Every structure is written in C-alpha cells, then in structure tokens.
Amino acid sequence: MRTMPRSSKPRRLIRRWGTILLTAALVLAAAASPVLAEPQAAEGMASDGLSAVVQQSAFLAPDANLGHNIPDLMVSVGDAEVACNFLTYYRATGDVPRWGYPTSEVIAERPDGLTQYYQRGIVDCQQRDGGWHMERRLVWEDLGGPGAEPDLLSEEPGLPLGPWGHRVSNFAIDGTPTGFLDFFNALGGLQAFGHPKSEARPDGAPGTMFSLEDAAPGVIRQYFQAAVFEHRPNSPEHVHLRFLGDIVRDVVYPFDIHQAFESFRAASPLDDGQTFSPEETSGVDALVAQYFADRNALAALYNALDGPNWNLNDNWLSDAPLRDWYGVTIGAGRVVELDLSQNQLSGEIPATIGQLTGLTNLDLFGNQLTGEIPAAIGDLDKVTRLSLWANQLSGSIPAELGDMESLEWVALGINELTGAIPADLGNLTTLTHMDFTLNQLSGAIPAELGNLPNVVWIGLWSNQLSGAIPAALGNLTGLTQLDLDHNRLSGAIPAELGNLANLDELWLRHNELSGAIPAELGNLSSLTVLGLEQNQLTGPIPAELGRLESLSRLYIAGNELTGCVPAAWASLPRSDADELGLPFCAAEEEAPANAA
C-alpha cells in the first residue's frame, strides 16, 4: 500500500482529529478469513491488463454523487482464477449498518490484491499465506499513538477478547447501558471489528488516552482495531460507527488526491457477466509531490505580491491544507482555481505562476499588479478563464498566450499594455471572449484572429491600433459583439463583415475609416447597435441598411455621407442620423437597385 511522506508537515496537513495523527501504514487483519479460492500458482496479481468477470453486483446510490458497485468478481491471476467476493463479504459482515455505502469501485491499489473503500472501512481481497482472502483493514492499529489502554479495565460483565484484557460489553465502565456487545455480535464480531483496544468509557474518563476533536463528557466510546463505537445520550440509535473509511482514504490519498482516479467518482451499474478492469491507483507519490510543488508556487506568489498586506490572506503559508487558503480551490490534489480578485495585490507577477499547471481559472482582476505579464503564463494550458483586468500591467501581450489551448475567456483590459496583438492568439480555437480594451496596443489587428471559430465577443476599443480591419474577421460567424472603437484604423470597412449573421453590436466609431459603407452590412439581421460615427466614410448610405429590423441604436454622424437617410431610421429609439443634415429617403429611393 502506498504511504504518505513521513515528514511532520504533511502529517500536520492531514490532521483531522485533535491530537490523533493519521498515518498510512495501515495494518491488515490479524485474524484469518476464509480462503476464497486457491490459485494454481502463487503469483502476485499483475495490475497490467488485470481483468475480472462480474459474478453478481449490487449498486448502491444514496445520492447522485455517491453511487458505486459492490461486486463478486472472478479475477484472472496468471493461469488461475481467484474469487474476490466483495458483495458476499459485505453482506455477511453487516451490510450497510456495518460498512455504510461504498465510496469507491473495486481498485487495484497494490499489485497483489484488490481493494474497495466504504464510508466505515476498507476491504481487501489479497494474497496471504498461500491463498486469497477477503479481509478488512484494522484501521485503529495505526491511529491513536501508543497502542491500547491496558490499564483501563472494566468490571462490567462482557466478552473478554484480545491481548489487552478488554471486554466487549453492553455497559460502559461507569455502568451506563450501551448495547455495544449486541451490536458487535450482530454485525460480524471479531471478523468485522477486530479486538477491542479500550473499554467502553466516557470521553475524559481517568486513564483514557484516545481523544477525538469533538470529545464530550456525555459521549461513550469504545475503540477496536477496525472501528470506533459511540453511544450518544438522547440519540434514537443506540450505537454509532465512525466513518473511518473516508478518513483512511484521505491518509492514503491525501489532499483530495483520490479525486484524480475515476473509481472514486460516481459510477454506473455493472452487469452480471460483464468484464471489469479494476483501475490502478499508482502515481500517488507523484501527485503528493505535485501538491507541494503547487504550494511552493503559491508561496512564491504570496511573497512577490505583498501577501501580508492583502485584504484577505487567510491560512496562506500555514500548514493548513491548500483548500483552506483564501482564494484557492483544489481538485484531485491540484490547485485548479486561484481567485484573488480585488484583494490589494501589488508587485510583478512571478514567473513561477507557470508552475500551477493544474489551474483552470486564474482571476487577479482589480489589483495593483505592475510589470509585464510573464511568458510562463502560457504554460497554463488547462486555464479556461484568465482575468488580469484592471491592473497596471505594462509591456506587450506574451505570444505564449497562444499556447493556452484550453483558454475560453481572456480579459486584459484596463492596463497599460503596449505593442502588437500577437498573431499566435489565432491558435486559441476554444476562445469565446477577448477583452483587451483600454490599453495602448498598437499595430495592425492580426488577420489570424479570423481563425477563432468559437469566439463571440471581441473588445479592442480604446487602443492605438492602426491599419485595415482584416477581412478575415468575416469568418467569425458566431460573433455577437465586435468593438473596435477609438483606435486609428483606416481603409474601407470590409464587406465580409456582412457575413456575421449573429452579430448584435458593431462598434467602429472614432477611427479613420474611409470609403463607402458596404451594402453587405444590411445582411446583419441580428444587429441592434451600429456605431460608425467620427470616421471618414463617404458616399450614400446603402438602402439595404434600412432593412435592419432589429436595429435600436445608431451612431453615424461625423462622416461625409451623401444622399438620403433610410426612412426606417426615423423611428429608432437612439440615433444621431439627424446630425448628418440629410433628408429621409422616399419609398422609391429605398427600393433595391435590382428592383423592376
């Protein structure tokens, strides 16, 4: 079984219960279980290509997020077949009251056996003493520090068991009725729970060593090798079991790393006779190492961006799990979201941010970040949302942003960015929103932006962009808003913009555009806003623009247009057409040029 690093820091990070430090060297059952099948050759179970056939299976799904199979399996081990009957064992040793619900599928956690996790314990089908056995793990063998409580013995009648002289009784040491012995016998006894490590006694009784974080004088507990029984006053149920399976899982797979494996997520029912391949869960050590690499990257970010003076920095640089650090979200043991927006960050973003390669969302909006955007940010190829909006960033947009193959939403607006828009951004085939507004970007708009098949929003207004509007933007048929206001764009408006059938807003105001307004803009049947004011447009207004039935806002003044204004524009809620000084067209003047 894979174990946790032995340093004190990870152990503090996974501490769940007061002074009890969980470790991962969980001892397997001392009592022998029945041999289920004898392989012809005593070989280890090879996890590569491991295959089993489902004999029967129960599917337990108490909710949508917790649905797993408990199967009886016939497993191929070399040339032999081995029965690993998880369902039979589950039912024979107490069923749901004893084990709770399964929290994983059957997995190949080690090369010589199969494992399944439950809310209240863990069951292995493993090779031992020349045969294959169904066995539960003795959880408390490695919990609670120095062994049992041999000096705390009860005089109450009961069943003496094990090497420490303890009894399983229906009474606690103070005579309080508990029903523990009846519960023990009804749900599998020694085979299910192991030997008692303590007497049934109230928390805080003289001589007790074990203590849980919710210890209370009125709670009576008894500790066994594989379980903890609890009796709570006024509870409708006489005996409670601790959910030990989840706790052990979090030791073996610390920091929510179990989420990295499909078998710990909700599954679909198995069918009798179906071939089943248990998932390997190797690579835990590497995932733990990556967790601490993420922690180091966050620490570098904190130190570079004046972390002590953030508005909120709860638990940063502490031994608390990263999921408890303010603004950090963890998934499968990795940092997947970092939201430090409007949090008084200042300084330059360190290149080490590129080490957070599990990120899917990075939001540093509304801070006081300065300096350049590090090229290493392009290494975050899982990020779907990148927001550096409203800071004081300078320098150019790194071409490496074009390597962020999952990027859907990028907001770099309201900064002091300069230089050209990288043509590499045309590689972002998943991009839907691009916001570079209110910067000092210059140069031409790259034609490669026409290669963004999923983009719906492009905002480049209030920069110093020059040159012609690329005709390739006409390829963006899903585009709903194109905002190029307040730049230095020149040349003609491309007729290809008339291909943007879903365009809702077209903003081209305050540029140096010239020539005629293309009649093809009359094809924009979804257009509600048309902004052409303060350019150098000439010639007549195409009659086709009068057929824009969705149009509600028009800005067209400040040009050198001639002829007449489409009559339909007279009823627009917001329009500056009257500033053109042109008459409204008569019906015959609006007739299409090819009309009879």
N, C-alpha and C positions, 0 to 999 in steps of 0.2 A: 504493500500500500504506500502511496506517495505521502511524504511527510512534509510538514512546514519547516522553514528555516528555523534554526534554533536560537537566533539572536533574541534579545529581550524586547526589541522594538516591535517586531511583528506579533509577538505574543501579547504585548500590551494592546496592539491594534485590534486583536480579535477577542479581547476580554469581554465576556458577556455578563458574568455573574459575580459581582463583588470581588472577593479575593481569589476566586477559583480560576486558575489558568488552564485553559484547554490546550491539549497537545494532540498531535495526530498519530502517535504510536499507539493506536487503539488495539487492545489485546483481544484475540479471538477466543471463542468459547472454550472453557476448560473441560466441560462435560461433553462426552462423546454423543454425537447424534447418529441416528440410524444411517447405515450405508445405503445410498440410493441405487448405485449401480457400480459395478467393478469394471474399469476399463481393462482390455486385454493386455495393454502395455501401459505402464505407469508413466505416461508422458505428461509434460506440462501442457496446459491448454494454450495453444498458439492463438494470439489475438488477430494475426494477419489472416484474413479470409475466414474468420470464425463464422460458423453457420449453425443454426439451430432450427428445429421444426416445432411449431406450437402444437402441443397436445390438447390443451384447453386453456382458456384465459378468461379472467374477469376484468371488466373495465369499470373503474371507479372514478367518477367525475363529480365531486361535490359542487364545483363551480367551473366556470369557463377557463380559468387559469390553472386549475389543478385537476387534470384528467389523465390517468395512467393505467396501463395494463399490469395485472399480476398473472404471469403465465406459468404453466408447467411446460418445460422445454426438454426436447431430446437433442443433446448437443453432440456434434461430431468432434471427437478428440483423437487425432491421428486416425487409426483404422477402427477405433472403437466408438461406441455411442454411450453417452452419460446422461442420466436423467437428472435434471435440475428443476425440481418441482416446487417453485416458489408459491404457487397458489395453494397446493396441498399443505405445505408447511404453514402458510399464513392462516389457513382455516383451522388447522389442528392446534395452533398455539394462541388462539384467542381472537382472530379475525379483527374487525375494526376496533372493538374496545381495547384490544391489546396493542395493536400496531398503529392505529389511526389510518389515514389514507396514504397511498403511495405518493411520493414526491419525485420519483424518477422512474424511467423504464429500467429494465434489467440492462446493466452496463458491464463492459469488460474493463473493470478498474485495475486489475492486475493480470499478468499473463497466465496465472494458474487458477483462475476462478471467475465467477460472475457475481455481481452484487446488485442489490436493489435497496434504495433508501425509502423509508417511511417516516411519517411525522414523529413516531415514537421509537424508532430504532432502525437498525440496518441488518440485513440478512445476506449471508454469503453462501454460494454453492462453490465449494473449493476442495482441492485435493489435499488429503492429510491421512497419514498412516495407511497408505496403500489404497485408499478408496476416496470416493467423492461424497461429501456430506453437506447437508443443509444446516447452517449454524448462524446464530445471531452474534453480534459483537458485544462484548462486555464493556459497555461504554464507560462505566464509572471506575473501571480498573485504572484508568489513566486520568481521572478527574479527582480533584479534591485534595491533592497533596499527599501527605504521609499515610497511605494505607487506610485502614478501617478505624473503628472506635472500640478497641478490645477492652478498654477499662469501663465502658458504659454498658452494663448488663442489666437485664430486666428480670424481675422475679415473677412476672406475669406468666400464666400458662401459655404454651405455644409449641411450635415445631422447631427444635434446635437444628440448625443447618450450618455447615461450613467450618472453616478453620478458626473463626474468631469467636465462637461461642454464642452467637446471636440467635434469637428466636424470631420466627415469623408468627405473630400473634394477632388476635382480634382486639388487643388492648395495648395502649401506649404504656410507657414505664410509669406514668402517673395514674394509671387505671382508666383513662379515657377510652371508651369503646371506639374502635377504628374500622373494624371489618377487614383489616389487611390480610389476615390468613385466608379468609374465604375468597377474597379477590385473587390472591396468589394461587390458590388451588384451582379456581375456576378458569384461569387464563393461562395455564401451561406450567405453573410451578417453577421448579428449578430449571427446566429446559428453557423457559421463556425469560426468566428474570435473573438467573444465577443465584449465588449465595448472598445473604444479607450482610452488608458492611457496617450497618449500625442497627440499633434498636429503633422502634417507633417512639419518637420523643418530640416534645415541643421544641421549636426553634429557641435557641438561647438557654436550653436546659444545661445545668452544670455538667461539664465533661464533654460537651459536644465540640466537634472540630469543623464539621461541614457548615457552610453558611451560604445562602443564596442572597442575591441583592434585594429580594422582596421578603426577607426573613421577618417574621412577626411572631410574637409570643403565642398567639392563638392557633398557629398552623403547626400541625404534627406531620413530620416526615420520617420516612424510613428509606435508607439508601441500599440499593442492591448493586451487584456488579453490572447489570444491564438496564437499570431503571431507577426511578425515584417514585415512591408512592406518597401521596399527600392527602391529608384529611383536613378539610376546612369547616369551621363551625358554620352552621346555618346553610350549608350547601345542599341542594337537592340530591346531589350524587355523593355517596359516602366516600369514594376513593377517586382521586385524580391521578393521571400519569403525566409526567413531564414530556414535552415534545423534544425528546433527545435526538431524534434522527436529524432534524434540521440543524441542531447545534453541532453535531459531529460532521455533518456535511460542510458546515461553514469553517470547520477546522481543516478538513481535507482539501476543500476548495475555498480558501479564504478570499475576502474582499469581493464576494459575489461572483467569483470566477466560474462557479457551476453554471452560470447563465451562458457561458461560452459553448456549452455542449447541448446538442439538440435533445438529448434524452432527459434533461431536467425540465424541459418545457412541456406544455400540454401536448398529448399525443392523440392519435386516432386508434380506435379499437382494432385488436388483432383478431384474425380468424383462425379457427382450428385448421391445422394442416398447412398453415402459412409458413413460409421460410422467413426466419427472423435473424438479423445480423446485429448482435449487441454492439453498441458504439464504444470505441476505445476512448478513454479519457486521459490519454498521455499528454504531456506538454504542460502539466500544471506548474512545474518548477519554472518554466519559461514565462508563463503568464504571471506568476508571482514576481519574477524579476522585472517584467514589463510594468507591473503595478508600481514598483518602487522607482523605475525609470520615469514614469509619469509623475510621481511625487516629486522627484528631483527637478523635473521641468517646471512644475508649478512653483516650487520653491524659488527657482531662478527668476520666474516671472514676478513673484512677490517682491523679491529683493530689488529687481530692476525698476519696478513701477511703484516704489514708495509704499509698499504694503502696510506698514504701521499706521499710515495716515489715510487709509481708505475709509470710506463711510462705514462699510461693513467688511470685516475680515474674520468672522467667527471661525475658530479652530484652525486657521491657516498656520502651518509649520508645527502644529501639535501632533501628538501621536494618535489623535482621533482618526478613524477611517476617512478616506478621501471623500466619501459620500456625505460626510458631515461638515466638510469645508464649505464655507459660503460660496454659492455660485457654481459649485461643481456637481455634475451628475455622472454617476458611474453605471456602466453596463458591461456585464461579463468581465468585471475586474479592470476595465479600462475607463479612462476619462473620456466620456462621449459628448458632454456638453460643458461649456465654460461660458457663463453669463455674468460678466462684471460690469454691465452697462450702468452708466450714471453713478459711478462709485468712487469718484475722485482719484482715479489712476493718473499718474503723471510719469513722464520719462519716455525712453525709447523702448519699443517692443524688442525683447531679446530674440536672437536667432534660435535659441533653444525652444521657442514655441513650436518649431517644426518637428520636435520630438514627440509631440502629443498626437501621434498618428492614428489614434482611435477616435479623434474628435469628429463629430458630425455637425456640431453647431458651435461657432465662435462669435460671441457678441461682446464687443468692447465699446459700444456706442456711447457717446455723450460723456467722454472723459477729457483729459488734458494730455493726450499722447502726442509726442513730438518725434522728430526724426523721420527716417524713411521706413516704409513697410519692408520688413526683411524678406529677402528672396526665399528663405527657408519656409515661409508660409505656404509656398507651393507644394511642399511635401505632404500637406494635409489633404490627401486625395480622397478622404471619406467625408470631408466637410460639405454639407449641402447648403448651409447658410453662413455667410461671412459678413459681419457688420462692424465696420470701423468708422461709421458715420459720425459726424460732429465731433472731430478732434482737431488737432493742429499738426497733422502729419504733412510732411513735405517730401520732395524728391519725386521720382517717377513711379508709375504703377509697375511692379515687377512683371516681366514677361512670364515668370514662373507661375503666375496665377492661371495661365493657360494649361498647366498640368493638373489642376484640381478637377479631376474628371467627374466628380460627383456634384460639383457646385451647381446649385439652382438659384441662389439669391445672393447677390453681392452688392453691398452698399458702402461706397467710399466717399459719399457726398459730404459737403461742408468741411473741407480740409484745405490744405494749401499745396495740393499735388500739381506737379508741372510735367512737361514733356508730352510725348505722344501716347496715344492709346495703343497698347501692344497688339499687333496683328494676331499674336498667339491666342488671344481671347476667342478667336473664331473656332478654337478647338473645343469649347465648352458646350458640347451638344446637349447637356442636360439643363443649361441655364434658362431660367424663365424671367428673372428680373435683374436689370443692370442699372445701378444708380451711381453716376459719377458727377452729379450736379454740384455747382458752386465750388469749383476748383479753378486752377489756372492751366488746364490742359491745353496743349497746342498741337499744330499739325493737322493732317487730314484724318477724317474718320476712316478707319480701315475697311476696305471692301470685304474683308474676311468676316466682319460681323454679319454679313448676309448668309453665313453658314450655320446660324444658330436656329435649328429647326423648332425648338420649343419656347423660344423667347416670346413673352407677351408684353414686356414693359422695358423701354429703353429711355433713360433720362440722362441727357448730356448737357442740359441747359446751364447757362452762365459759366462758360469757359472761354477759351480763346481759339477754338477750333477753326480751321480755315480750309479752303479748297472746296471741291464739289461734294454734294451729297451722293454717296455711292448708289448707283442704280441697283446694286445687289441687295439693298435693303428691301427691294420689292419682292424678294424671295421669302420674307418673313410673314407668311400668310396667317400665322396665329397672333401676330402683333396687335395689341389693343391700344397702346399708347406709345407715341414717338414724340419726344420732346427735345428739340434742338434749338430752342430759343436762346437769344442773347449770346451769339457766337460771331464768327467772322466768315461764315460760309458764303460761297459765291457760286456763280454759274446758274444753270437752269434747274428748276425743280424736276427731278426725273419722272417721266411718265409712268415708270414702273411702280411708283408708289400707289398707283391706281389698282394694283393687284392685291392690296392689303384689305381683303374683304371683311376682316373682323376689326379693323381699326376704329376706335372710338374717339380718340383725340389725336390731332396732328398739330404740333406747335413748331412753327418755323419763323417766329417773329424776331425782329431786331437782328437781322443778318444782312448780307449784301447780295442776296439772290436776285437774279435778273432774268429777262426774257418773259415769255408768256406763261400764264397759268395753264398747266396741261389739262385738256378736257377729260383725261382719264380719271381725274380726281372725282368726277361725277359718278364713278362706279363704287365709291365708298359708302355703301348703303347703311352702314352702322355708325357713320360718323356723327358725333354730337358736337364736337368742337373743331373749328378750323381757324388756325392762327397764322396769318400771312402778313400782318402789319409791319411797317417800317422795314421794307426791303426796296428793291429797285425793279419791281415787276412792271411789265408794260403790256400794252395790247388790250383787247377786250376781255371781259370776264366770260368764260365759256358758258353757254346756255345750259350745258349739262350740269353745272353746279346748282342750278335751280331745282334739280330733282333729288337733292339730298334731304329726304323726308325726315330723317332723324336729327337734322342739324338744329341746335338750340343756341349756340354761341358762335359768333363770327367776329373775327378781328382782321380787317383787311385794309384799313386806312394806311396812309404814309407810303403809297406806291404811285405809279404813274399810269394808272389804268384808264382805258377809254371805253366808249360805247355806253351801255346801259347796265343797270343792276337788275339781276333776276327778281321778278315781281314777288316770288315766294319769300324773299328775304325781308320783305316789309313787315312780316308778322313774327320775326324771330324775337324771342324774349330778350336776348342781349346781342346787339350788333352795332358796329361803328360804320356800317355801309353808307350812312348819310353823310359822313365826313369826306367821302370821295367826290362829292359835288356832281354826281352823275344821276340822270333820271332813272326811274324804274322802267323796265322793259315792258312794251306792249306784248300781247299774246303772240302776235305774228313774229316778233323779234326773238321770242324764246323757242320758236319751232326748230327742231333739229335740222342740221344743214342738209341732210338727205331726204327731208320730207318732200312729198309730191307738191 
